[in-house]
Structure formats: structure tokens, C-alpha cells
């Protein structure tokens, strides 16, 4: 009879550990999900800011090159 109780408690302990592991994994998944959404939003914002700066630089570069070309032709 002692081995039946020991097996029962061992099975209960294994199920409890697996349940707690699943809950911990779920919480970790939620935290990482929120983190990666925030990180993704920051990457998108950084990309658009970089795109705006590149567009401004390209306009200035093109303007300078056209002015230099006009001066060389004269």
C-alpha cells in the first residue's frame, strides 16, 4: 500500500511541476510578446526617422551637385 501512495504523490508532484512550468512559460511568452511588440514599434519608428533624414540629405546633396554642375558649365 505504501508504494501506491508513493506513486500517487510522485505523479501529483510531477503534474504540479509541469503545471507550474506551463504557467511560467506562458507568463514568459506574454512578457516576450509585449517586449517584441515594443521593440518592433521602436524599430519601425527608427526606420521612418532614418528615412526622413535620408530624404532631407538627398535633397541637399542633389541641390549641391546641381549648383556645382552649373558653376562648372559657366
mmCIF file as gemmi writes it, N, C-alpha and C atoms, coordinates in Angstrom:
data_model
loop_
_atom_site.group_PDB
_atom_site.id
_atom_site.type_symbol
_atom_site.label_atom_id
_atom_site.label_alt_id
_atom_site.label_comp_id
_atom_site.label_asym_id
_atom_site.label_entity_id
_atom_site.label_seq_id
_atom_site.pdbx_PDB_ins_code
_atom_site.Cartn_x
_atom_site.Cartn_y
_atom_site.Cartn_z
_atom_site.occupancy
_atom_site.B_iso_or_equiv
_atom_site.pdbx_formal_charge
_atom_site.auth_seq_id
_atom_site.auth_asym_id
_atom_site.pdbx_PDB_model_num
ATOM 1 N N . UNK Axp A 1 ? 0.821 -1.2 0 1 0 ? 1 A 1
ATOM 2 C CA . UNK Axp A 1 ? 0 0 0 1 0 ? 1 A 1
ATOM 3 C C . UNK Axp A 1 ? 0.862 1.261 0 1 0 ? 1 A 1
ATOM 4 N N . UNK Axp A 2 ? 2.047 1.177 0.597 1 0 ? 2 A 1
ATOM 5 C CA . UNK Axp A 2 ? 2.928 2.346 0.669 1 0 ? 2 A 1
ATOM 6 C C . UNK Axp A 2 ? 3.405 2.75 -0.721 1 0 ? 2 A 1
ATOM 7 N N . UNK Axp A 3 ? 3.666 1.761 -1.577 1 0 ? 3 A 1
ATOM 8 C CA . UNK Axp A 3 ? 4.133 2.101 -2.917 1 0 ? 3 A 1
ATOM 9 C C . UNK Axp A 3 ? 3.04 2.774 -3.741 1 0 ? 3 A 1
ATOM 10 N N . UNK Axp A 4 ? 1.767 2.448 -3.469 1 0 ? 4 A 1
ATOM 11 C CA . UNK Axp A 4 ? 0.653 3.093 -4.174 1 0 ? 4 A 1
ATOM 12 C C . UNK Axp A 4 ? 0.598 4.566 -3.802 1 0 ? 4 A 1
ATOM 13 N N . UNK Axp A 5 ? 0.731 4.858 -2.51 1 0 ? 5 A 1
ATOM 14 C CA . UNK Axp A 5 ? 0.722 6.255 -2.065 1 0 ? 5 A 1
ATOM 15 C C . UNK Axp A 5 ? 1.935 7.012 -2.606 1 0 ? 5 A 1
ATOM 16 N N . UNK Axp A 6 ? 3.09 6.343 -2.584 1 0 ? 6 A 1
ATOM 17 C CA . UNK Axp A 6 ? 4.3 6.99 -3.087 1 0 ? 6 A 1
ATOM 18 C C . UNK Axp A 6 ? 4.143 7.301 -4.578 1 0 ? 6 A 1
ATOM 19 N N . UNK Axp A 7 ? 3.605 6.369 -5.366 1 0 ? 7 A 1
ATOM 20 C CA . UNK Axp A 7 ? 3.382 6.612 -6.793 1 0 ? 7 A 1
ATOM 21 C C . UNK Axp A 7 ? 2.365 7.73 -7.015 1 0 ? 7 A 1
ATOM 22 N N . UNK Axp A 8 ? 1.332 7.744 -6.171 1 0 ? 8 A 1
ATOM 23 C CA . UNK Axp A 8 ? 0.312 8.783 -6.287 1 0 ? 8 A 1
ATOM 24 C C . UNK Axp A 8 ? 0.919 10.162 -6.009 1 0 ? 8 A 1
ATOM 25 N N . UNK Axp A 9 ? 1.693 10.273 -4.944 1 0 ? 9 A 1
ATOM 26 C CA . UNK Axp A 9 ? 2.311 11.557 -4.609 1 0 ? 9 A 1
ATOM 27 C C . UNK Axp A 9 ? 3.368 11.964 -5.641 1 0 ? 9 A 1
ATOM 28 N N . UNK Axp A 10 ? 4.081 10.985 -6.171 1 0 ? 10 A 1
ATOM 29 C CA . UNK Axp A 10 ? 5.066 11.286 -7.217 1 0 ? 10 A 1
ATOM 30 C C . UNK Axp A 10 ? 4.366 11.81 -8.47 1 0 ? 10 A 1
ATOM 31 N N . UNK Axp A 11 ? 3.29 11.159 -8.86 1 0 ? 11 A 1
ATOM 32 C CA . UNK Axp A 11 ? 2.516 11.624 -10.018 1 0 ? 11 A 1
ATOM 33 C C . UNK Axp A 11 ? 1.932 13.008 -9.783 1 0 ? 11 A 1
ATOM 34 N N . UNK Axp A 12 ? 1.435 13.242 -8.566 1 0 ? 12 A 1
ATOM 35 C CA . UNK Axp A 12 ? 0.893 14.563 -8.238 1 0 ? 12 A 1
ATOM 36 C C . UNK Axp A 12 ? 1.976 15.63 -8.3 1 0 ? 12 A 1
ATOM 37 N N . UNK Axp A 13 ? 3.154 15.291 -7.789 1 0 ? 13 A 1
ATOM 38 C CA . UNK Axp A 13 ? 4.261 16.242 -7.818 1 0 ? 13 A 1
ATOM 39 C C . UNK Axp A 13 ? 4.682 16.546 -9.256 1 0 ? 13 A 1
ATOM 40 N N . UNK Axp A 14 ? 4.753 15.516 -10.084 1 0 ? 14 A 1
ATOM 41 C CA . UNK Axp A 14 ? 5.118 15.727 -11.491 1 0 ? 14 A 1
ATOM 42 C C . UNK Axp A 14 ? 4.086 16.605 -12.189 1 0 ? 14 A 1
ATOM 43 N N . UNK Axp A 15 ? 2.8 16.345 -11.961 1 0 ? 15 A 1
ATOM 44 C CA . UNK Axp A 15 ? 1.758 17.171 -12.572 1 0 ? 15 A 1
ATOM 45 C C . UNK Axp A 15 ? 1.818 18.608 -12.075 1 0 ? 15 A 1
ATOM 46 N N . UNK Axp A 16 ? 2.093 18.8 -10.783 1 0 ? 16 A 1
ATOM 47 C CA . UNK Axp A 16 ? 2.19 20.152 -10.234 1 0 ? 16 A 1
ATOM 48 C C . UNK Axp A 16 ? 3.376 20.9 -10.85 1 0 ? 16 A 1
ATOM 49 N N . UNK Axp A 17 ? 4.509 20.209 -10.976 1 0 ? 17 A 1
ATOM 50 C CA . UNK Axp A 17 ? 5.692 20.842 -11.574 1 0 ? 17 A 1
ATOM 51 C C . UNK Axp A 17 ? 5.432 21.186 -13.037 1 0 ? 17 A 1
ATOM 52 N N . UNK Axp A 18 ? 4.808 20.293 -13.77 1 0 ? 18 A 1
ATOM 53 C CA . UNK Axp A 18 ? 4.501 20.57 -15.174 1 0 ? 18 A 1
ATOM 54 C C . UNK Axp A 18 ? 3.512 21.727 -15.319 1 0 ? 18 A 1
ATOM 55 N N . UNK Axp A 19 ? 2.519 21.786 -14.426 1 0 ? 19 A 1
ATOM 56 C CA . UNK Axp A 19 ? 1.554 22.88 -14.464 1 0 ? 19 A 1
ATOM 57 C C . UNK Axp A 19 ? 2.234 24.207 -14.169 1 0 ? 19 A 1
ATOM 58 N N . UNK Axp A 20 ? 3.09 24.232 -13.15 1 0 ? 20 A 1
ATOM 59 C CA . UNK Axp A 20 ? 3.81 25.463 -12.829 1 0 ? 20 A 1
ATOM 60 C C . UNK Axp A 20 ? 4.773 25.854 -13.954 1 0 ? 20 A 1
ATOM 61 N N . UNK Axp A 21 ? 5.395 24.87 -14.574 1 0 ? 21 A 1
ATOM 62 C CA . UNK Axp A 21 ? 6.282 25.163 -15.704 1 0 ? 21 A 1
ATOM 63 C C . UNK Axp A 21 ? 5.494 25.743 -16.875 1 0 ? 21 A 1
ATOM 64 N N . UNK Axp A 22 ? 4.319 25.199 -17.132 1 0 ? 22 A 1
ATOM 65 C CA . UNK Axp A 22 ? 3.483 25.722 -18.211 1 0 ? 22 A 1
ATOM 66 C C . UNK Axp A 22 ? 3.042 27.153 -17.908 1 0 ? 22 A 1
ATOM 67 N N . UNK Axp A 23 ? 2.675 27.419 -16.661 1 0 ? 23 A 1
ATOM 68 C CA . UNK Axp A 23 ? 2.284 28.781 -16.286 1 0 ? 23 A 1
ATOM 69 C C . UNK Axp A 23 ? 3.463 29.743 -16.409 1 0 ? 23 A 1
ATOM 70 N N . UNK Axp A 24 ? 4.632 29.306 -15.964 1 0 ? 24 A 1
ATOM 71 C CA . UNK Axp A 24 ? 5.823 30.154 -16.078 1 0 ? 24 A 1
ATOM 72 C C . UNK Axp A 24 ? 6.162 30.404 -17.546 1 0 ? 24 A 1
ATOM 73 N N . UNK Axp A 25 ? 6.048 29.385 -18.372 1 0 ? 25 A 1
ATOM 74 C CA . UNK Axp A 25 ? 6.299 29.557 -19.8 1 0 ? 25 A 1
ATOM 75 C C . UNK Axp A 25 ? 5.299 30.503 -20.44 1 0 ? 25 A 1
ATOM 76 N N . UNK Axp A 26 ? 4.039 30.413 -20.022 1 0 ? 26 A 1
ATOM 77 C CA . UNK Axp A 26 ? 3.013 31.3 -20.558 1 0 ? 26 A 1
ATOM 78 C C . UNK Axp A 26 ? 3.285 32.75 -20.171 1 0 ? 26 A 1
ATOM 79 N N . UNK Axp A 27 ? 3.65 32.973 -18.906 1 0 ? 27 A 1
ATOM 80 C CA . UNK Axp A 27 ? 3.972 34.327 -18.453 1 0 ? 27 A 1
ATOM 81 C C . UNK Axp A 27 ? 5.202 34.851 -19.193 1 0 ? 27 A 1
ATOM 82 N N . UNK Axp A 28 ? 6.21 34.003 -19.353 1 0 ? 28 A 1
ATOM 83 C CA . UNK Axp A 28 ? 7.404 34.402 -20.098 1 0 ? 28 A 1
ATOM 84 C C . UNK Axp A 28 ? 7.05 34.736 -21.549 1 0 ? 28 A 1
ATOM 85 N N . UNK Axp A 29 ? 6.176 33.943 -22.145 1 0 ? 29 A 1
ATOM 86 C CA . UNK Axp A 29 ? 5.728 34.219 -23.508 1 0 ? 29 A 1
ATOM 87 C C . UNK Axp A 29 ? 5.019 35.567 -23.593 1 0 ? 29 A 1
ATOM 88 N N . UNK Axp A 30 ? 4.167 35.872 -22.622 1 0 ? 30 A 1
ATOM 89 C CA . UNK Axp A 30 ? 3.471 37.157 -22.631 1 0 ? 30 A 1
ATOM 90 C C . UNK Axp A 30 ? 4.444 38.321 -22.49 1 0 ? 30 A 1
ATOM 91 N N . UNK Axp A 31 ? 5.413 38.176 -21.585 1 0 ? 31 A 1
ATOM 92 C CA . UNK Axp A 31 ? 6.4 39.242 -21.388 1 0 ? 31 A 1
ATOM 93 C C . UNK Axp A 31 ? 7.215 39.451 -22.661 1 0 ? 31 A 1
ATOM 94 N N . UNK Axp A 32 ? 7.673 38.359 -23.272 1 0 ? 32 A 1
ATOM 95 C CA . UNK Axp A 32 ? 8.449 38.475 -24.506 1 0 ? 32 A 1
ATOM 96 C C . UNK Axp A 32 ? 7.604 39.025 -25.65 1 0 ? 32 A 1
ATOM 97 N N . UNK Axp A 33 ? 6.332 38.642 -25.676 1 0 ? 33 A 1
ATOM 98 C CA . UNK Axp A 33 ? 5.435 39.141 -26.71 1 0 ? 33 A 1
ATOM 99 C C . UNK Axp A 33 ? 5.301 40.659 -26.611 1 0 ? 33 A 1
ATOM 100 N N . UNK Axp A 34 ? 5.082 41.156 -25.397 1 0 ? 34 A 1
ATOM 101 C CA . UNK Axp A 34 ? 4.974 42.603 -25.198 1 0 ? 34 A 1
ATOM 102 C C . UNK Axp A 34 ? 6.299 43.277 -25.548 1 0 ? 34 A 1
ATOM 103 N N . UNK Axp A 35 ? 7.412 42.683 -25.09 1 0 ? 35 A 1
ATOM 104 C CA . UNK Axp A 35 ? 8.732 43.265 -25.37 1 0 ? 35 A 1
ATOM 105 C C . UNK Axp A 35 ? 8.989 43.348 -26.87 1 0 ? 35 A 1
ATOM 106 N N . UNK Axp A 36 ? 8.694 42.283 -27.605 1 0 ? 36 A 1
ATOM 107 C CA . UNK Axp A 36 ? 8.974 42.296 -29.041 1 0 ? 36 A 1
ATOM 108 C C . UNK Axp A 36 ? 8.029 43.225 -29.799 1 0 ? 36 A 1
ATOM 109 N N . UNK Axp A 37 ? 6.808 43.413 -29.295 1 0 ? 37 A 1
ATOM 110 C CA . UNK Axp A 37 ? 5.926 44.388 -29.928 1 0 ? 37 A 1
ATOM 111 C C . UNK Axp A 37 ? 6.479 45.8 -29.733 1 0 ? 37 A 1
ATOM 112 N N . UNK Axp A 38 ? 6.932 46.097 -28.517 1 0 ? 38 A 1
ATOM 113 C CA . UNK Axp A 38 ? 7.522 47.414 -28.258 1 0 ? 38 A 1
ATOM 114 C C . UNK Axp A 38 ? 8.796 47.584 -29.079 1 0 ? 38 A 1
ATOM 115 N N . UNK Axp A 39 ? 9.639 46.548 -29.105 1 0 ? 39 A 1
ATOM 116 C CA . UNK Axp A 39 ? 10.883 46.61 -29.869 1 0 ? 39 A 1
ATOM 117 C C . UNK Axp A 39 ? 10.596 46.796 -31.358 1 0 ? 39 A 1
ATOM 118 N N . UNK Axp A 40 ? 9.604 46.087 -31.867 1 0 ? 40 A 1
ATOM 119 C CA . UNK Axp A 40 ? 9.231 46.236 -33.272 1 0 ? 40 A 1
ATOM 120 C C . UNK Axp A 40 ? 8.73 47.638 -33.585 1 0 ? 40 A 1
ATOM 121 N N . UNK Axp A 41 ? 7.947 48.204 -32.67 1 0 ? 41 A 1
ATOM 122 C CA . UNK Axp A 41 ? 7.467 49.57 -32.879 1 0 ? 41 A 1
ATOM 123 C C . UNK Axp A 41 ? 8.633 50.55 -32.885 1 0 ? 41 A 1
ATOM 124 N N . UNK Axp A 42 ? 9.596 50.346 -31.986 1 0 ? 42 A 1
ATOM 125 C CA . UNK Axp A 42 ? 10.762 51.231 -31.958 1 0 ? 42 A 1
ATOM 126 C C . UNK Axp A 42 ? 11.594 51.1 -33.229 1 0 ? 42 A 1
ATOM 127 N N . UNK Axp A 43 ? 11.717 49.893 -33.737 1 0 ? 43 A 1
ATOM 128 C CA . UNK Axp A 43 ? 12.464 49.692 -34.987 1 0 ? 43 A 1
ATOM 129 C C . UNK Axp A 43 ? 11.762 50.399 -36.146 1 0 ? 43 A 1
ATOM 130 N N . UNK Axp A 44 ? 10.452 50.301 -36.199 1 0 ? 44 A 1
ATOM 131 C CA . UNK Axp A 44 ? 9.699 50.97 -37.268 1 0 ? 44 A 1
ATOM 132 C C . UNK Axp A 44 ? 9.839 52.484 -37.155 1 0 ? 44 A 1
ATOM 133 N N . UNK Axp A 45 ? 9.744 53.012 -35.932 1 0 ? 45 A 1
ATOM 134 C CA . UNK Axp A 45 ? 9.903 54.455 -35.73 1 0 ? 45 A 1
ATOM 135 C C . UNK Axp A 45 ? 11.303 54.896 -36.148 1 0 ? 45 A 1
ATOM 136 N N . UNK Axp A 46 ? 12.32 54.13 -35.736 1 0 ? 46 A 1
ATOM 137 C CA . UNK Axp A 46 ? 13.699 54.457 -36.114 1 0 ? 46 A 1
ATOM 138 C C . UNK Axp A 46 ? 13.87 54.415 -37.633 1 0 ? 46 A 1
ATOM 139 N N . UNK Axp A 47 ? 13.244 53.445 -38.277 1 0 ? 47 A 1
ATOM 140 C CA . UNK Axp A 47 ? 13.336 53.343 -39.734 1 0 ? 47 A 1
ATOM 141 C C . UNK Axp A 47 ? 12.736 54.57 -40.411 1 0 ? 47 A 1
ATOM 142 N N . UNK Axp A 48 ? 11.564 55.007 -39.957 1 0 ? 48 A 1
ATOM 143 C CA . UNK Axp A 48 ? 10.932 56.158 -40.589 1 0 ? 48 A 1
ATOM 144 C C . UNK Axp A 48 ? 11.703 57.448 -40.321 1 0 ? 48 A 1
ATOM 145 N N . UNK Axp A 49 ? 12.25 57.593 -39.117 1 0 ? 49 A 1
ATOM 146 C CA . UNK Axp A 49 ? 13.071 58.776 -38.835 1 0 ? 49 A 1
ATOM 147 C C . UNK Axp A 49 ? 14.316 58.766 -39.719 1 0 ? 49 A 1
ATOM 148 N N . UNK Axp A 50 ? 14.946 57.604 -39.856 1 0 ? 50 A 1
ATOM 149 C CA . UNK Axp A 50 ? 16.121 57.497 -40.73 1 0 ? 50 A 1
ATOM 150 C C . UNK Axp A 50 ? 15.746 57.796 -42.176 1 0 ? 50 A 1
ATOM 151 N N . UNK Axp A 51 ? 14.584 57.338 -42.596 1 0 ? 51 A 1
ATOM 152 C CA . UNK Axp A 51 ? 14.128 57.604 -43.959 1 0 ? 51 A 1
ATOM 153 C C . UNK Axp A 51 ? 13.922 59.096 -44.196 1 0 ? 51 A 1
ATOM 154 N N . UNK Axp A 52 ? 13.359 59.787 -43.21 1 0 ? 52 A 1
ATOM 155 C CA . UNK Axp A 52 ? 13.158 61.235 -43.337 1 0 ? 52 A 1
ATOM 156 C C . UNK Axp A 52 ? 14.503 61.95 -43.411 1 0 ? 52 A 1
ATOM 157 N N . UNK Axp A 53 ? 15.433 61.573 -42.518 1 0 ? 53 A 1
ATOM 158 C CA . UNK Axp A 53 ? 16.761 62.198 -42.557 1 0 ? 53 A 1
ATOM 159 C C . UNK Axp A 53 ? 17.471 61.926 -43.879 1 0 ? 53 A 1
ATOM 160 N N . UNK Axp A 54 ? 17.337 60.717 -44.394 1 0 ? 54 A 1
ATOM 161 C CA . UNK Axp A 54 ? 17.955 60.396 -45.685 1 0 ? 54 A 1
ATOM 162 C C . UNK Axp A 54 ? 17.339 61.222 -46.807 1 0 ? 54 A 1
ATOM 163 N N . UNK Axp A 55 ? 16.027 61.41 -46.771 1 0 ? 55 A 1
ATOM 164 C CA . UNK Axp A 55 ? 15.362 62.203 -47.809 1 0 ? 55 A 1
ATOM 165 C C . UNK Axp A 55 ? 15.845 63.648 -47.766 1 0 ? 55 A 1
ATOM 166 N N . UNK Axp A 56 ? 15.977 64.212 -46.554 1 0 ? 56 A 1
ATOM 167 C CA . UNK Axp A 56 ? 16.463 65.586 -46.431 1 0 ? 56 A 1
ATOM 168 C C . UNK Axp A 56 ? 17.903 65.68 -46.932 1 0 ? 56 A 1
ATOM 169 N N . UNK Axp A 57 ? 18.734 64.708 -46.555 1 0 ? 57 A 1
ATOM 170 C CA . UNK Axp A 57 ? 20.123 64.703 -47.02 1 0 ? 57 A 1
ATOM 171 C C . UNK Axp A 57 ? 20.192 64.586 -48.541 1 0 ? 57 A 1
ATOM 172 N N . UNK Axp A 58 ? 19.365 63.722 -49.114 1 0 ? 58 A 1
ATOM 173 C CA . UNK Axp A 58 ? 19.372 63.525 -50.564 1 0 ? 58 A 1
ATOM 174 C C . UNK Axp A 58 ? 18.963 64.797 -51.298 1 0 ? 58 A 1
ATOM 175 N N . UNK Axp A 59 ? 17.999 65.521 -50.758 1 0 ? 59 A 1
ATOM 176 C CA . UNK Axp A 59 ? 17.591 66.786 -51.383 1 0 ? 59 A 1
ATOM 177 C C . UNK Axp A 59 ? 18.749 67.781 -51.338 1 0 ? 59 A 1
ATOM 178 N N . UNK Axp A 60 ? 19.4 67.882 -50.178 1 0 ? 60 A 1
ATOM 179 C CA . UNK Axp A 60 ? 20.547 68.793 -50.064 1 0 ? 60 A 1
ATOM 180 C C . UNK Axp A 60 ? 21.694 68.383 -50.964 1 0 ? 60 A 1
ATOM 181 N N . UNK Axp A 61 ? 21.968 67.097 -51.041 1 0 ? 61 A 1
ATOM 182 C CA . UNK Axp A 61 ? 23.05 66.592 -51.892 1 0 ? 61 A 1
ATOM 183 C C . UNK Axp A 61 ? 22.762 66.875 -53.362 1 0 ? 61 A 1
ATOM 184 N N . UNK Axp A 62 ? 21.539 66.617 -53.775 1 0 ? 62 A 1
ATOM 185 C CA . UNK Axp A 62 ? 21.158 66.864 -55.169 1 0 ? 62 A 1
ATOM 186 C C . UNK Axp A 62 ? 21.245 68.352 -55.499 1 0 ? 62 A 1
ATOM 187 N N . UNK Axp A 63 ? 20.792 69.186 -54.579 1 0 ? 63 A 1
ATOM 188 C CA . UNK Axp A 63 ? 20.851 70.633 -54.799 1 0 ? 63 A 1
ATOM 189 C C . UNK Axp A 63 ? 22.303 71.095 -54.929 1 0 ? 63 A 1
ATOM 190 N N . UNK Axp A 64 ? 23.187 70.617 -54.057 1 0 ? 64 A 1
ATOM 191 C CA . UNK Axp A 64 ? 24.598 70.996 -54.113 1 0 ? 64 A 1
ATOM 192 C C . UNK Axp A 64 ? 25.24 70.526 -55.415 1 0 ? 64 A 1
ATOM 193 N N . UNK Axp A 65 ? 24.947 69.294 -55.812 1 0 ? 65 A 1
ATOM 194 C CA . UNK Axp A 65 ? 25.532 68.773 -57.051 1 0 ? 65 A 1
ATOM 195 C C . UNK Axp A 65 ? 25.062 69.561 -58.275 1 0 ? 65 A 1
ATOM 196 N N . UNK Axp A 66 ? 23.799 69.929 -58.31 1 0 ? 66 A 1
ATOM 197 C CA . UNK Axp A 66 ? 23.308 70.699 -59.46 1 0 ? 66 A 1
ATOM 198 C C . UNK Axp A 66 ? 23.924 72.088 -59.482 1 0 ? 66 A 1
ATOM 199 N N . UNK Axp A 67 ? 24.115 72.692 -58.322 1 0 ? 67 A 1
ATOM 200 C CA . UNK Axp A 67 ? 24.77 74.011 -58.283 1 0 ? 67 A 1
ATOM 201 C C . UNK Axp A 67 ? 26.221 73.901 -58.728 1 0 ? 67 A 1
ATOM 202 N N . UNK Axp A 68 ? 26.924 72.846 -58.294 1 0 ? 68 A 1
ATOM 203 C CA . UNK Axp A 68 ? 28.317 72.657 -58.71 1 0 ? 68 A 1
ATOM 204 C C . UNK Axp A 68 ? 28.395 72.414 -60.216 1 0 ? 68 A 1
ATOM 205 N N . UNK Axp A 69 ? 27.464 71.648 -60.75 1 0 ? 69 A 1
ATOM 206 C CA . UNK Axp A 69 ? 27.465 71.382 -62.192 1 0 ? 69 A 1
ATOM 207 C C . UNK Axp A 69 ? 27.206 72.657 -62.987 1 0 ? 69 A 1
ATOM 208 N N . UNK Axp A 70 ? 26.319 73.511 -62.499 1 0 ? 70 A 1
ATOM 209 C CA . UNK Axp A 70 ? 26.031 74.77 -63.185 1 0 ? 70 A 1
ATOM 210 C C . UNK Axp A 70 ? 27.254 75.681 -63.17 1 0 ? 70 A 1
ATOM 211 N N . UNK Axp A 71 ? 27.976 75.696 -62.042 1 0 ? 71 A 1
ATOM 212 C CA . UNK Axp A 71 ? 29.17 76.541 -61.952 1 0 ? 71 A 1
ATOM 213 C C . UNK Axp A 71 ? 30.269 76.042 -62.885 1 0 ? 71 A 1
ATOM 214 N N . UNK Axp A 72 ? 30.383 74.733 -63.04 1 0 ? 72 A 1
ATOM 215 C CA . UNK Axp A 72 ? 31.418 74.178 -63.915 1 0 ? 72 A 1
ATOM 216 C C . UNK Axp A 72 ? 31.126 74.459 -65.383 1 0 ? 72 A 1
ATOM 217 N N . UNK Axp A 73 ? 29.858 74.543 -65.752 1 0 ? 73 A 1
ATOM 218 C CA . UNK Axp A 73 ? 29.49 74.784 -67.15 1 0 ? 73 A 1
ATOM 219 C C . UNK Axp A 73 ? 29.769 76.225 -67.571 1 0 ? 73 A 1
ATOM 220 N N . UNK Axp A 74 ? 29.774 77.153 -66.628 1 0 ? 74 A 1
ATOM 221 C CA . UNK Axp A 74 ? 29.978 78.57 -66.974 1 0 ? 74 A 1
ATOM 222 C C . UNK Axp A 74 ? 31.393 78.885 -67.289 1 0 ? 74 A 1
